Amino acid sequence: MKVSRSRIRPVLSICAWPIGLCLLLMLALVDFRIGSKLVAWSDVLAFPSRPATLAQTVLETIRAPRLIAAIFVGAALAVAGSVFQSVLRNPLAAPDILSVTSGAQLFLVVSTLLLPAVIPPIIATTSGAAVGAVFCIALAGGFRASPGRLALAGVATSLCFVGIASAIILLADDRASGLLLWTAGILDQTGWSKILTAGPAILLSFAGLMLIARQLDLLVLGEQTSASLGVTRATTLTGLTAGVVLAGAAVTLAGPIGFIGLAVPNALRALGITRHHRHLPLAALWGANALLFADVITQVLVGNGVTVPTGIAVASLGAPAMLLLLRTTKAGGEGRMPTPSTARRLRASLLFTALGITGLMLVVAALMIGDGVSSSFDAALANLDLRAPRLIIALGCGAILAAAGVVLQAVTRNPLCGPETLGLSQGAALFSLVALLAGLSPGTPIFQMVTIAGAMSAVLLLMIFGPGRSPQKLILAGIAIAASFGAISTIIVVEARLQTAQALSWLSGSTHGRGYGDAAAMVPWLLVVTMFGLFCSRQLDALVLGDEKARALGVETGRGRIFALIYAAVATAIAVSTIGAVGFIGLLAPHAARLIAGPRHARNLPVAMAIGAILMATADLVGRSIIAPLELPAGIITAVVGAPFFMLLMRPPASRKTSVS
């Protein structure tokens, strides 16, 4: 006999408090005990009497601060996610998706490495969280942005902020290892100082939200209805401010940790717990339980000799939760996302002349400029063996990534798709790290095959867990898959004790150290990608029209879509196996090509590849010359510079000057 959900929900709602409190007590005791081999259960039981033992010292100065930090951070993130979702009326609003945590991370990295002892950590993280939220909401189009658009805006902003933070960390190589652990989310505490600073901010913010709980209930009814009931914009600003402070304080204690602010509030609402006087305390309770559970898993692994930041465990557990959430969340239309018109299309002669001149100027600049400027032809010739291979590889990989982006955007009918937003780049980067650990050399056929397997694994996960035909939900599923791959990559870097700066440089994408052999291994793939893409251009044109029209034109859509995804996976993997993971190229170049070359793929595919090659080579040139003799990975440059262009791409259709098709 089946029991309906309507009967189960009230029971679970009533049991949420007793079950949550019992679970919190059990997890707290386990987490308090298992983190140190010097502590036994008898020491935990004797803790209140404060005996003068080594175990008591460990419990008071290490274990207890970590336990309290886990409870505070989990509660703060869940409550912040709850208030963001209520204020923005968006079920996918969360500190990590809104770029709140990445903004706090960037500002804390800046204050720690560039302005030490000048800005208090809680001020730095709160300011960064506010900047991240403002950037993300503005980029998405305002408070009423759709869930999918908000998530994409968060991806763009986060990539930009993380790129800047990665550049700063790379320049501080002696402290890079510790910062990499912190940026993965780590609960280790050295005393009570951070908790005494961040704890009051969390408690005061929570108390302030409880005072406006009724107004938050009314906000859910809609802007006009809530305004007619006396709710003013002050409630919205108060809720956002409290959420920013909560997220900033959480980052101060543990670094950036995701998914808790997304999963916990939505799970409670799924149980019918929507009134904020109950929802907010329960969010705090179950947020603390979620992080404690992840920390217990982390401590068990640490006891077995494996170093795993708690944030990585949360990401590994939270990504499946996000995939399940997407199946029950309305995240935008199920059809094709709007694309800008091609009213600015240029004539072929003018277009290819402009691209040719730009490319020629770039080639000359790349061969003349490096860690210095070659003032003569002989000087440039002396550096040719160092600069020419890097230039060839940058041009080729940029073109390949652009081709992958063109195909992905065609097959998904979504101009906001790219190898990085669907997890293909992250899957390829993860498997490339495994290949590096196995002793394989980048550019070799075996290394390329392993990396292709990584990108194909992302495609397979998208096909298995991809939620139907919703373009925006597909991207959100890609974000979850990318987060999982990124978490595992961080575990590999930390556990294998790879040289942090080199690993971070590879994961960011760099042409450093590449030679003619690497270029020779990449060029044949470039030719294959180009010819195969042009050969299938008519099929891509048909797929953009939708399944019904494509079938009417004789295109077998199911098989065509699979082949297109395989093509994009292979192209992405070849680029990653050559230079590492680079973002934004596969996202921006196809869009720019459509604007100036039109929608026909026989025309815009080669144009997109040319634009991708120019963007990648320019980023590499800037990265190796802007702070010479030091060097920044090209992927960091593309992440920092690509975000403003993505802002133009993300503008709501109503605000564009061009018409929308």
C-alpha positions in Angstrom: 0.0 0.0 0.0 1.5 3.3 -1.1 1.6 6.3 1.3 1.1 9.6 -0.3 3.6 12.4 0.1 0.9 14.7 1.6 0.7 12.3 4.5 4.4 11.8 5.0 5.4 15.5 4.9 3.5 16.5 8.1 5.1 13.6 10.0 8.6 14.5 8.8 7.9 18.2 9.6 7.0 17.4 13.2 10.0 15.1 13.6 12.5 17.6 12.2 13.3 19.1 15.5 13.7 16.0 17.7 15.5 14.0 15.0 17.7 17.0 14.2 18.7 17.7 17.9 19.4 14.0 18.5 21.5 13.8 15.4 23.4 17.0 16.3 24.3 15.6 19.7 25.5 12.3 18.2 27.5 13.9 15.4 29.0 16.4 17.8 30.2 13.7 20.2 31.7 11.6 17.3 33.3 14.7 15.7 34.7 15.7 19.1 36.3 12.4 19.7 37.6 10.9 16.4 39.8 13.8 15.3 42.8 12.9 17.5 44.5 9.7 18.4 45.5 11.2 21.7 41.8 11.4 22.8 39.8 8.5 24.1 36.1 8.3 25.0 37.0 8.5 28.7 38.7 11.9 28.0 35.5 13.1 26.3 33.4 12.1 29.4 35.9 13.7 31.7 36.0 16.9 29.6 33.6 19.0 31.8 35.8 18.4 34.9 38.9 19.8 33.1 41.6 17.4 34.2 45.2 18.5 33.8 46.0 16.1 30.9 47.4 16.3 27.4 44.1 15.0 26.0 42.2 17.8 27.8 44.5 20.4 26.2 43.9 18.9 22.8 40.1 18.9 23.4 40.1 22.5 24.6 42.4 24.1 22.1 41.8 22.0 18.9 38.8 19.7 19.0 36.3 22.0 20.8 37.1 25.1 18.5 36.7 22.8 15.4 33.4 21.5 16.6 32.0 24.9 17.4 33.3 26.2 14.1 31.5 23.4 12.2 28.2 24.1 14.0 28.5 27.9 13.4 29.6 27.5 9.7 26.9 25.0 8.8 24.2 27.0 10.5 25.3 30.3 9.0 25.5 28.9 5.4 22.1 27.2 5.6 20.4 30.3 7.1 22.1 32.6 4.5 20.9 30.3 1.7 17.4 30.4 3.2 17.2 34.2 3.4 18.7 34.6 -0.1 16.1 32.3 -1.5 13.3 34.1 0.2 14.4 37.6 -0.6 15.2 36.8 -4.2 12.3 34.4 -4.5 14.7 32.0 -6.2 15.1 28.4 -5.1 18.7 28.3 -6.5 19.9 31.3 -4.6 22.7 30.3 -2.2 26.0 31.8 -1.0 28.1 29.8 -3.4 25.9 30.3 -6.4 25.5 34.0 -5.8 29.4 34.4 -5.7 29.1 35.5 -2.1 31.6 32.9 -0.9 34.0 33.5 -3.8 33.9 37.2 -3.2 34.7 36.7 0.5 37.5 34.3 -0.5 39.1 36.8 -2.9 39.0 39.6 -0.3 40.5 37.4 2.4 43.3 36.3 0.1 44.0 39.9 -0.7 44.0 41.0 2.9 46.1 38.0 3.9 48.8 38.2 1.2 48.8 41.8 0.1 47.5 43.7 3.1 48.5 41.6 6.1 47.4 42.9 9.5 45.7 45.9 7.9 42.1 44.6 7.4 40.5 42.3 10.0 39.4 39.0 8.4 35.7 39.4 9.3 35.7 42.9 7.6 37.5 41.5 4.5 35.2 38.5 4.1 32.0 40.5 4.7 33.1 43.2 2.2 34.0 40.6 -0.4 30.7 38.7 0.1 28.8 42.0 -0.5 30.8 42.7 -3.6 30.2 39.2 -4.9 26.4 39.4 -4.3 26.1 42.8 -6.0 28.1 41.7 -9.0 26.2 38.5 -9.4 22.7 40.0 -9.0 23.5 42.9 -11.3 25.0 40.6 -13.9 21.9 38.3 -13.8 19.6 41.3 -14.5 18.3 42.3 -11.0 16.4 40.7 -8.1 13.8 39.0 -10.3 16.3 37.1 -12.4 15.4 33.5 -13.3 17.2 30.7 -11.4 19.2 29.6 -14.4 20.3 33.1 -15.3 21.3 33.7 -11.6 23.3 30.6 -11.5 25.1 31.4 -14.8 25.9 34.9 -13.5 27.3 33.3 -10.4 29.5 31.0 -12.4 30.9 34.0 -14.4 31.6 36.1 -11.3 33.1 33.2 -9.4 35.4 32.3 -12.2 36.6 35.9 -12.3 37.1 36.1 -8.6 38.7 32.7 -8.3 41.0 33.6 -11.2 42.2 36.7 -9.4 42.7 34.8 -6.2 44.6 32.1 -8.0 46.9 34.7 -9.5 47.7 36.2 -6.1 48.3 32.7 -4.6 50.7 31.8 -7.4 52.7 34.9 -6.8 53.0 33.9 -3.1 54.4 30.4 -3.8 55.8 29.9 -0.4 52.3 30.1 1.2 50.4 28.5 -1.7 50.0 25.1 -0.1 48.3 26.3 3.0 46.1 28.7 1.1 45.1 26.0 -1.4 43.9 23.9 1.6 42.0 26.9 3.0 40.3 27.7 -0.3 39.0 24.1 -0.4 37.2 24.7 2.9 39.0 23.5 6.0 37.7 23.6 9.6 41.0 23.4 11.4 41.2 26.0 14.2 44.2 27.1 16.3 42.4 28.3 19.4 39.3 30.4 19.8 40.2 33.7 18.3 38.3 33.3 15.0 35.3 32.0 16.7 35.2 34.9 19.2 35.2 37.2 16.2 32.9 35.5 13.8 30.5 33.9 16.3 28.9 37.1 17.6 28.4 38.2 14.0 26.6 35.0 13.2 24.4 35.1 16.3 23.4 38.8 15.8 22.6 38.2 12.1 20.4 35.2 13.0 18.6 37.2 15.7 18.0 40.0 13.3 16.5 37.6 10.7 14.2 36.1 13.4 12.9 39.6 14.1 11.8 40.0 10.5 10.6 36.5 10.0 7.0 37.5 9.4 8.0 40.1 6.7 10.1 37.3 5.1 7.0 35.2 4.9 5.1 38.0 3.1 8.0 38.5 0.6 7.3 35.0 -0.8 3.9 36.2 -1.8 5.3 38.4 -4.5 6.5 42.0 -4.7 3.2 43.7 -5.2 1.3 41.6 -2.7 4.0 42.0 0.0 4.2 45.8 -0.7 0.4 46.1 -0.2 0.8 44.4 3.1 3.3 46.9 4.4 6.6 45.2 3.5 9.2 47.7 2.4 12.5 47.5 0.5 14.2 47.7 3.9 13.2 44.1 4.6 14.9 43.0 1.4 18.1 45.0 2.2 18.1 43.7 5.8 17.7 40.1 4.7 20.5 40.5 2.1 22.8 42.2 4.5 22.3 39.5 7.2 22.9 36.8 4.6 26.1 38.5 3.4 27.4 38.8 7.0 26.5 35.1 7.7 28.4 33.9 4.6 31.3 36.2 5.3 31.7 35.0 8.8 31.5 31.3 7.6 34.3 32.0 5.1 36.3 33.6 7.9 36.1 30.4 10.0 36.4 27.7 7.3 37.0 29.1 3.9 34.5 28.7 1.0 32.1 25.8 1.4 29.3 25.2 -1.0 26.0 23.3 -1.4 24.8 23.6 2.2 23.1 26.9 1.6 21.4 25.4 -1.4 20.4 21.9 -0.3 19.2 22.4 3.3 16.6 25.3 2.8 15.1 23.5 -0.3 14.9 20.2 1.6 13.0 21.9 4.4 10.6 23.6 2.0 10.1 20.2 0.3 8.8 19.0 3.7 6.4 21.9 3.8 8.3 24.0 6.4 8.0 27.4 4.9 7.1 29.8 7.7 10.4 31.5 8.6 9.9 31.4 12.4 10.3 27.6 12.1 12.3 27.5 8.8 15.3 29.6 9.9 16.0 27.7 13.2 15.6 24.4 11.5 17.8 25.5 8.6 20.5 26.4 11.2 20.0 23.0 12.9 20.2 20.9 9.8 22.9 23.0 8.3 25.1 22.3 11.3 24.2 18.6 11.0 25.2 18.6 7.3 28.6 20.1 7.9 29.2 17.9 11.0 28.4 14.8 9.0 30.8 15.9 6.3 33.5 16.7 8.9 33.0 13.3 10.5 33.7 11.6 7.1 36.7 13.9 6.7 38.1 12.9 10.2 37.6 9.2 9.4 39.7 9.7 6.2 42.3 11.7 8.1 42.5 8.8 10.6 43.3 6.5 7.7 46.1 8.8 6.5 44.1 10.7 3.8 44.0 14.6 3.9 40.6 15.8 2.8 39.4 19.4 3.4 35.8 19.4 4.8 34.7 21.6 1.9 35.7 18.9 -0.5 33.6 16.3 1.3 30.7 18.7 1.2 31.1 19.2 -2.5 31.3 15.5 -3.2 28.1 14.9 -1.2 26.3 18.1 -2.3 26.7 17.7 -6.1 24.3 14.7 -6.2 21.9 16.6 -4.0 21.9 19.4 -6.5 21.3 17.0 -9.4 18.2 15.6 -7.5 17.1 19.1 -6.7 17.1 20.1 -10.4 14.6 17.4 -11.2 12.0 19.1 -8.9 12.9 22.8 -9.4 11.5 25.0 -12.0 14.7 26.6 -13.4 13.5 28.3 -16.6 11.8 27.5 -19.8 12.1 24.1 -21.4 12.7 25.4 -24.8 15.4 27.2 -26.6 17.0 30.1 -24.7 16.9 33.5 -26.5 19.9 34.4 -28.6 20.9 37.8 -29.9 20.2 38.7 -33.5 22.8 38.7 -36.1 22.0 42.2 -37.4 25.7 43.2 -37.0 26.8 40.5 -39.4 29.9 41.6 -41.4 30.7 40.9 -45.1 32.9 37.9 -45.6 35.8 39.9 -47.2 35.8 42.5 -44.4 35.4 39.9 -41.7 38.3 37.7 -42.8 40.5 40.7 -43.6 40.0 42.0 -40.0 40.7 38.6 -38.5 43.8 38.1 -40.7 45.3 41.5 -39.8 44.6 41.0 -36.1 46.1 37.5 -36.2 49.2 38.7 -38.0 49.7 41.6 -35.5 49.3 39.1 -32.6 51.9 36.7 -34.1 54.4 39.4 -34.5 53.8 40.6 -30.9 54.0 37.1 -29.5 57.3 36.4 -31.2 58.8 39.8 -30.1 57.5 40.0 -26.5 58.1 37.6 -23.7 60.0 38.3 -20.4 61.3 41.2 -22.4 61.0 42.9 -25.8 63.2 41.7 -28.6 64.5 45.0 -30.1 65.8 43.3 -33.3 65.2 40.5 -35.7 68.2 38.6 -34.4 67.0 38.9 -30.8 63.6 37.6 -31.8 65.2 34.7 -33.7 67.2 33.8 -30.6 64.0 33.4 -28.6 62.1 31.7 -31.4 62.4 28.2 -30.0 60.9 29.4 -26.7 58.1 31.6 -28.0 57.0 29.9 -31.3 55.9 26.6 -29.8 53.9 28.4 -27.1 52.3 30.6 -29.8 51.3 27.6 -32.0 49.9 25.8 -29.0 47.9 28.8 -27.8 46.5 29.4 -31.2 45.6 25.8 -31.8 44.1 25.2 -28.3 42.1 28.4 -28.5 40.6 27.3 -31.9 39.8 23.8 -30.6 38.0 25.1 -27.5 36.0 27.5 -29.6 35.0 24.6 -31.9 33.8 22.6 -28.9 31.8 25.6 -27.7 30.1 26.1 -31.1 29.0 22.5 -31.1 27.8 22.5 -27.5 25.8 25.6 -28.0 24.3 24.2 -31.2 23.3 20.8 -29.7 21.8 22.3 -26.5 20.3 25.3 -28.4 21.8 27.4 -25.6 24.3 30.3 -26.2 25.4 30.1 -22.6 26.9 26.6 -22.8 30.6 25.9 -22.9 33.1 23.2 -21.9 33.5 24.8 -18.5 29.8 25.2 -17.7 29.0 21.6 -18.5 31.9 20.1 -16.6 33.8 18.8 -19.7 36.9 20.8 -18.9 36.9 19.8 -15.2 36.5 16.1 -16.1 39.4 16.3 -18.5 41.5 18.2 -16.0 40.8 15.6 -13.3 41.9 12.7 -15.5 44.9 14.6 -16.7 46.0 14.9 -13.1 45.7 11.2 -12.7 47.8 10.7 -15.8 50.4 13.1 -14.5 50.6 11.1 -11.2 50.9 7.9 -13.3 54.0 9.4 -14.9 52.5 10.1 -18.3 53.8 13.1 -20.2 51.4 15.7 -21.5 51.0 15.6 -25.3 51.6 11.9 -25.6 48.9 9.7 -27.2 48.2 7.8 -24.0 47.9 11.0 -22.0 45.5 12.3 -24.6 43.4 9.2 -24.4 43.2 9.4 -20.6 42.1 13.0 -20.8 39.5 12.2 -23.4 38.1 9.6 -21.0 37.7 12.3 -18.4 35.7 14.6 -20.7 33.7 11.6 -21.9 32.8 10.8 -18.2 31.3 14.3 -17.9 29.3 13.7 -21.0 28.1 10.3 -19.7 27.0 11.9 -16.4 25.2 14.6 -18.3 23.3 12.0 -20.3 22.4 10.0 -17.2 21.5 12.8 -14.8 20.7 15.6 -17.3 17.2 16.8 -16.3 15.2 16.6 -19.6 15.4 19.2 -22.2 15.6 22.3 -20.1 18.7 24.3 -21.3 19.2 26.1 -18.0 18.8 22.9 -15.9 21.4 21.2 -18.2 23.9 24.0 -17.3 23.1 23.7 -13.6 23.6 19.9 -13.8 27.0 20.7 -15.5 27.9 23.1 -12.6 27.2 20.3 -10.1 29.3 17.8 -12.1 32.1 20.3 -12.5 32.1 20.9 -8.7 32.5 17.2 -8.1 35.3 16.9 -10.5 37.0 20.0 -9.0 36.7 18.6 -5.5 38.3 15.4 -6.5 41.1 17.3 -8.3 41.8 19.2 -5.1 42.0 16.0 -3.1 44.5 14.6 -5.6 46.7 17.7 -5.4 46.7 17.7 -1.6 47.0 14.0 -1.0 49.6 13.3 -3.7 51.6 16.3 -2.4 52.1 17.7 -5.8 54.0 21.0 -6.0 51.1 23.3 -5.4 52.1 26.2 -7.7 52.6 23.8 -10.6 49.4 21.9 -10.0 47.5 25.2 -9.7 49.1 26.4 -12.9 48.1 23.3 -14.8 44.5 23.4 -13.5 44.3 27.1 -14.5 45.7 26.4 -18.0 49.2 27.4 -19.1 51.5 27.1 -22.1 54.6 27.3 -19.9 57.3 24.8 -20.8 55.6 23.6 -24.0 57.8 22.8 -27.0 57.6 21.8 -30.6 56.8 18.2 -29.6 53.7 19.3 -27.8 52.7 21.4 -30.8 53.2 18.5 -33.2 51.0 16.3 -31.1 48.2 18.9 -31.1 48.2 20.1 -34.7 46.8 16.8 -36.2 43.9 17.0 -33.8 43.3 20.6 -34.8 43.0 19.6 -38.4 40.6 16.7 -37.5 38.4 19.0 -35.4 38.3 21.6 -38.2 37.4 19.3 -41.0 34.9 17.2 -39.1 33.2 20.4 -37.8 32.8 21.9 -41.2 31.7 18.5 -42.7 28.8 18.4 -40.1 27.9 22.1 -40.3 24.6 21.5 -42.0 23.6 18.9 -39.3 24.4 21.5 -36.7 22.2 24.1 -38.5 19.4 21.6 -38.3 19.8 20.8 -34.7 19.6 24.5 -33.8 16.1 24.5 -35.2 14.8 21.9 -32.7 14.2 18.2 -32.9 11.0 18.2 -34.9 12.3 20.5 -37.7 15.7 18.7 -37.7 13.9 15.3 -38.2 11.8 16.8 -41.0 15.1 17.8 -42.7 16.3 14.2 -42.5 18.6 14.6 -39.4 18.5 11.8 -36.9 18.6 14.0 -33.8 19.3 11.3 -31.2 22.4 10.0 -32.9 23.5 13.4 -34.1 23.3 14.8 -30.5 25.5 12.0 -29.2 28.1 12.4 -31.9 28.1 16.1 -31.3 28.7 15.7 -27.6 31.5 13.2 -28.3 33.1 15.7 -30.7 33.0 18.4 -28.1 34.4 16.1 -25.4 37.3 15.0 -27.6 38.1 18.6 -28.7 38.0 19.8 -25.0 40.1 16.9 -23.9 42.8 17.6 -26.5 43.1 21.2 -25.4 43.2 20.3 -21.8 45.8 17.6 -22.4 48.0 20.2 -24.0 47.7 23.3 -21.8 45.4 22.4 -18.9 41.9 23.7 -18.2 41.1 27.2 -19.7 37.7 28.8 -19.2 35.6 31.3 -21.2 37.2 30.6 -24.6 34.6 28.0 -25.6 31.9 30.2 -24.2 32.7 33.6 -25.7 34.2 32.8 -29.1 31.0 31.1 -30.5 28.8 33.9 -29.3 31.1 36.5 -30.9 31.2 34.6 -34.1 27.4 34.4 -34.3 27.2 38.2 -33.8 29.5 39.0 -36.7 29.3 36.0 -39.0 25.6 34.9 -38.7 24.0 31.6 -37.6 25.2 29.3 -40.4 27.8 27.0 -39.0 29.7 26.7 -42.3 30.6 30.3 -41.7 30.6 30.9 -38.0 32.6 27.8 -37.0 35.8 28.9 -38.7 35.2 32.4 -37.5 34.7 31.2 -33.9 37.9 29.1 -34.2 39.8 32.2 -35.4 38.5 34.3 -32.6 39.2 31.6 -30.0 42.8 31.3 -31.3 43.3 35.1 -31.0 41.8 35.2 -27.5 43.9 32.4 -26.3 47.2 33.7 -27.8 46.4 37.2 -26.5 45.8 35.8 -23.0 49.1 33.8 -23.2 51.0 36.9 -24.3 49.6 39.0 -21.5 50.2 36.3 -18.9 53.9 35.9 -19.7 54.7 39.6 -20.1 52.6 41.6 -17.7 54.7 40.8 -14.6 57.8 39.4 -16.4 60.0 37.6 -15.4 57.1 36.0 -13.4 54.3 34.5 -15.3 50.5 34.1 -15.0 48.7 31.1 -16.6 46.7 32.0 -19.6 43.6 30.5 -18.0 43.7 33.0 -15.2 43.8 35.9 -17.7 40.9 34.5 -19.7 38.9 34.1 -16.5 39.6 37.7 -15.3 39.1 39.3 -18.7 36.2 37.0 -19.8 33.8 38.0 -17.1 33.1 41.5 -18.4 32.4 40.1 -21.9 30.1 37.5 -20.2 28.2 40.4 -18.6 27.3 41.6 -22.1 26.3 38.1 -23.0 24.2 37.7 -19.9 22.2 41.0 -20.3 18.4 40.3 -20.2 16.9 40.4 -23.7 14.8 43.4 -23.0 17.8 45.5 -22.2 19.6 44.7 -25.5 19.6 47.2 -28.2 19.4 44.5 -30.8 16.3 42.5 -31.4 16.0 39.0 -30.0 15.2 36.1 -32.2 
